Each structure stands twice: as C-alpha cells, then as structure tokens.
Amino acid sequence: MMIRPAVRRLSVRLLAFNLLLLFLPLASLLYLDTYERQLLEMQEASMIQQARIMASAIGDDDPAQAAPLILRRLGTRVDSRIRVVNRDGLLLADSSAPSIESTRDAPPSAEVADRLSRSANETTLYRSFVAPLNALRALLSPPGVPYDSGEYYSGRTTLLGPEVLAALQGRYGAITRLSTGGQVSVNLYSAIPILGASGVTGAVLVSRSTYGILEKLYELRLDIIKIFLFSLLAALVLSIILSMTITVPVARLTAEADTVLDPSGRFQGHFTGMKRRDEIGDLSRALSELSGRLEKRVTFIDGFTADLLHELKNPLAAIRGAVELALDAPESSTGQTRPLLVSIRDEELRMERLLSRLREIGRLDNDMAGEPTELVDLSLLIPVILARYPHKDFPSVGVDFIDETTGNARIRAHPDRLVQALVNPVDNAISFSPSGARVVVRLCAASRDGAEGYRITVDDSGPGVGQSSLPHVFDRFYSDRPARPAQATDDHAGLGLAIVKAIATAYDGSCTLKNLPGRGCRFELWLPATSQ
C-alpha cells in the first residue's frame, strides 16, 4: 500500500504551507527600500523648504550681512546644516561653527560612531540575514552611479559644487555624496538661489546626513528579522501539532487497514471509531461502520452458501436414491418404477422452485436500491392483492380485510415488491390455518421512533410458532411446519419471510412475528409514510 508515503507527503505539505506565511515578513524587508526612498524624498523636501525660507528671509538684503544674523537667531533650531554663499561661491555664513565641520553632514564623531557600532546593523543576527539579501540585490540589480565623496567641501571657503553652480545660475541644484568614516552614510545637498532686485545675489546650501534614517531602518529590519524567526518557530510548532492531529490518526487508520483482512481475504479485525469530533473522527467512524457492515455481509454470504449447499443436498440425495432404485428394478416392473420417477420429478420441481427463490432474493439484495419507486396507496392496493384468495390449495380458508385508515395511506415503493411483502405472509398464514378458518388482514396508521407510517397485520388461527423457532422465522431456509396435506404442494423453502424482511429493510421498514394469546400468531409489517 502507498498510504504511508502519502502520510509523509501530507506532513511535508503542511510544513510547506505554514512556511508560506513567512514570505510576508520577508517581503516587508524588500518593501523597506521603498520606505527608505520615501523618507529620503521627505527629507529632501524638508531641506528645500528650509533653503527657500532662508533665501526669502535674505531677499534684497546683502547676503553677507543678513545671512549670519539670521543663522544666529535660528541657533540650533534647525535640523540641517545651512550655508550661504555669494555669487562667487564664497562662504558667507554657516549654521555650524566655522572652525568645526558640521555634525549634521560630516562623518559621525567618535561618540556617534561608537553608538552606531552597537546599533542594530552591527548585530550578528542582522548581518546573517541582510548580508545574503544585499549580495543577491547586488547580483540582480544594475550597477548604480557612484557617489561623490562627502569630504568635498571639507576645509573649503569657496563652495562651487555642481549643486551650488546650478543655484547661482537661478536653478535648483541637488546632489548626493557618500561620507567616509567609522559609519558610512549618505549626505543630501540641496541649493536654492537667493533672488534680489539685481538678480541672483547668492545661494543657500542645505545639507543633511541620512545616518539617522539608516539607524531607524536598521532597527526596523532587526525587528522584522525577529518577527520572521518567531513566525518560523510558530510555523514549525504548528506543523508539528497539525502532524500530530492529522497525520498520526491517518497513520493509525492505515495500520488498522493493514490488519482488517488476513492474507486469505477474511476479516480478522475492524476499524475502531475514534472519539474525535472532527473530520478524521467522522472518517474513522464511517470506516468502522463500513467494516462492520462488510463483515456482516461476508458472514451472511458464508452462511448463505453453507445453507444453500445443505438445502441442495437433500433433493439431490432423494433424486439419486430414486434413480438408483429405478435402475435396479426389473424391466417388467414398470408399475413399481413409476412412483420413483414421480418422486424424481417432484424433487426436480422442488429444486427449480428453490433456485427460483434464490434468484429472487439475490435480486432483492442487489437491485432494490436502484429500482424505481412510485406513490402507492395501501388502502387501494391491498384489496386488489387479496382478491386472489381463497388459495387454490386451501380453498376452505378465507381472507378478510379491515381498513382502519381514513384513506390516502400512501407510501413510496415498487408495487410488485409490496405484492410480495403481503402475499408471502398471507400464504404462510393460510397454510397454517385449519379448514373453515379466516385470516384477518388489517391496515392502520402507526408511528415508530417518531416517524409516521402504516402497519399491516396478518392474524391466523393456526397452532402458532414454537418459542425455540421464533428467533429464526426470518432466517433464510428456515422452515418449521407440520406435515402438509396430501393435496398441497410443498412450495415452502424457508425463504418467504426472509424475502419480506429484505423488502421491509430496503424501504426503511420493519417486520415481526409473534404468537397471539390462546391460538394463532400475528405477522406485522410497518412501512414509513410519505407526503409526496
């Protein structure tokens, strides 16, 4: 069987499905590039706004006099480095101390560098995850334009970078430079022209380092990595739990399936229904019921075969004995051999009837589920069925019908099957009744287990059924009757009531047989009603 590899594949699929959830935090790592770009655009917009305000504040005034005054008033209330140059690029004012390179766009100081060295991007966890992603990005992405050095303006008093030259020509200028120091960061530079009455009188250069943004992004990436690891652990634990609750019960059902049948195909065990209240529990209980029904079916077939062989042996033995006697008789003793030949004929007819009943009960077992049904009114059908009586072999026994319904006793069934279900017990009752007796057939409404239906009873005045025989009256090939009259034909193979029970079961009905007080017995057939 290929069930065990299938169980293992199911476990792998569960794990793979749970791992798919991890793509969400991994995808968020890729989204951080977009997030970083948006932050840089916002920072650049803020720098441009500061430059425009500064340029507007200077206006028609002399930049050399107005710029230092404005920057002193601003003090440290700006988060970018602001420098003002004249038309020749000469530095007129700087928001940072003139003798110290600004901490806003210069490489980080030793203290800041030490703090950043302990930041998120320096942890082993961060590097183990981000380094492979950066290597993959470098491999798949096209090469970018190299940045200028962040030391471009270091120590200079004349600032004539490309962005400043663009501003001195009346345009907006911007450039990105890479700092060099303990912690690599990107510096953004934006330049805005100062417009006076005589045209461009200078430029405002605003710069700012991005290492603050990078530090926040590093922390965010580290948090995402931690979430990823937690999700991975949760996925593994969940997969183990699912494996224990799904694949382990399936493996148990697989093991039970291997032990249900022995090598010869006989039942040696059965499925044990689980008490779980999920789909696997439903499956186990369904398999348990199925194996039980199959076991009963196999047991019935084995018993049926044994009973059939037993029943066929009797007429065959009688035929063989009659033939042997006929063969041993003298040629002139035709009168003596005739009774033997008649016996052979009768036994052959008995076998024919027996095989006919066997074919009939076989069709009941196999074909009733697919037979077409129709609405049948029992109050109309039963009188038609009983019109065939008195029976030809028992003409002195009459049949009476009592209808206790108000009409429309409708059920859904095949009419021919209903004829069998009523004729067999009536014939049986007539054959046990004494001469001049009356068999009473009664129809009434009755419920069973909360379901509405109709009950048909057949009462006779015969000798009744022995207590030892009552449990077996519906068994196939079981017959317990007194010697038949000479004129009656032996048509009783012990299958009549078995056929009735098969029909009742197929229509979700039931049938019983019990002795009446005093003398006689009662057959009872219950069939469910239908409203359609």
Secondary structure by P-SEA (a helix, b strand, c coil): caaaaaaaaaaaaaaaaaaccaaaaaaaaaaaaaaaaaaaaaaaaaaaaaaaaaaaaacccccccaaaaaaaaacccccbbbbbbccccccccccccccccccccccccaaaaaaaaacccccaaaaacaaaaaaaaaaccccccccccccccccccccccaaaaaaaacbbbbbbbbbbccbbbbbbbbbbbbbccccccbbbbbbbbaaaaaaaaaaaaaaaaaaaaaaaaaaaaaaaaaaaacaaaaaaaaaaaaacccccccccbbbbbbccccaaaaaaaaaaaaaaaaaaaaaaaaaaaaaaaaaaaaaaaaaaaaaaaaaaccccccccaaaaaaaaaaaaaaaaaaaaaaaaaaaaaccccccccccccaaaaaaaaaccccccccccbbbbbbbcccccccccccaaaaaaacaaaaaaaaaaccccbbbbbbbbbbccccccbbbbbbbbcccccccccccccccccbbbbccccccccccccccaaaaaaaaaaaaccccccccccccbbbbbbbbbbbcc
